[in-house]
Amino acid sequence: MLNRRGCKRPAWKGAPRFLLPMLLSAFVLEVVMIVPAPGGTSALAAADAPASMNASGFEAGARYGPPLVLDELVGEALRHNPALSSYRARVSAAGHRIPQEKSLPDPMFSAGYQNEGWDRYSFGDRQMSMWNFAASQEFPYPGKLGLKGEVAREDAESMAASYEAMRLRIASQVKEVFYSLFLYYKDLDIIAERVSLFTQIENAALARYSSGLAPQEEVILAQTEKYTLLERKQKIDQRIQAADARLDALLGRQTASPPGRPAQTEYQLNVTKTGPLVAAAISNSPQVKSKQRLVEEARAAVKLAKKQYYPDFTVTGQVSRRAGDFMDIWSLTTAVNVPLYYRTKQREGVREARALLGGAEEDLEATRLSLSSEIENYFSIARSADKLMKLYSGGLIPKTSQDFEAALSGYITGKVPALTAIDRLKALLDYEFGYWEQFTEKQKALANIEAITGKTGWLGLKPNGGGPASR
């Protein structure tokens, strides 16, 4: 609205009197937000920032514990992980069960006295008064004990293979946490490096606003984007704490260790097709070996079930001790159990064992197909991540950086709006975050491939030296 002289009329002129205090408060708040404090931030932002924050709003002088070395962490986890130690004890226990299953049943010994008549103790006086001593031993049908031992041995070997699979899985989990921490710290590096660019835009906006060349919204927009990075940093700090706690649990550490920064470690997959990887998984994977042992255990169980048609033998020897003129008596007897109810017992046992064998064979085939599918998936992730990393480092990041520099220069000279420069900087940040995210995804995929196949050197998983250059 214009006044009589043709000039812009102040907003508070003509307003109802009850609105004047509100307008005056808004004007004061506007001045407080815009006036720059020492260091380039607004007075309001500087007042709210913690004392440990620097001029950019980010903590200075961040300190970390000793650098984390991947191989050392994996070795510590394999030595001290509680779940792994527990399973190791179970494998040892399964090995002790084999000789038990192959042993004969314990012999039986009995002793008793037989007396003739009720009137008195007549040992030595009457013919039928005697002390009886007997021993018996059960002998399973030939082949049963051997099959029981075979079932126990296959079960123990299956558990041993599962233990190896668990070792590889624990190592893979340590690597995943390691690379997650690596990504979080890289994101913090990017934020610390790029926040100064938002500060440049903010300073330029303040200068243009002070000169009357830019609206207040441009200053507020630049400040908002800068403190959005601070919000992201706080979220990353929380993720780092969670990852550190997860790593301590995998390593079997009772107390929280000082936070350490992972050393950059990169591996490269030196195969171009999934065929060798799938073949390695089928032949070397502990998961497949464990399922194969379970199949052999089920086959031995079928043979043992068929043996149940045949009777077991019990041999008993007895000596009867008499006194006086009466001679001692001895006897030797054999007892045989008769599988009279084979229709509802032995035959059903064979059917049960065959059904379990079929299930074990299907489980083995399902495991092979699942591993093949996982190999294809992780291989695709690794290849895709590798291509995206090259796209980011060779094209998007350098081009976007140049585009931002041009937009910032244009904004300072008034040829480009502030939103354009901010959008270019946000795109640059997204591409830099994306590069290291793909780097992490690739390394996690390779760690999973290693866990599935069961071997590292045979697959060609080798350190790639210094890794990508810092961006």
Protein Blocks (a to p, Z undefined) as FASTA:
>chain_A
ZZfkopacdfkgopafklmmmmmmmmmmmmmmmmccehiiafklmmmpcfkbcfkopaeh
iacdddddfklmmmmmmmmomklmmmmmmmmmmmmmmmmmmpccddddddddddedjkbc
cehjamklccddddddddddehjlmmmmmmmmmmmmmmmmmmmmmmmmmmmmmmmmmmmm
mmmmmmmmmmmmmmmmmmmmmmmmmmmmmnopacfklmmmmmmmmmmmmmmmmmmmmmmm
mmmmmmmmmnopabdcddddddddddddfbfbfklmmmmmmmmmmklmmmmmmmmmmmmm
mmmmmmmmpccddddddddddehjbdcdddddddddddfklmmmmmmmmmmmmmmmmmmm
mmmmmmmmmmmmmmmmmmmmmmmmmmmmmmmmmmmmmmmmmmmmmmmmmmmnopacfklm
mmmmmmmmmmmmmmmmmmmmmmmmmmmmmmmnopaklnopacehjopadZZ
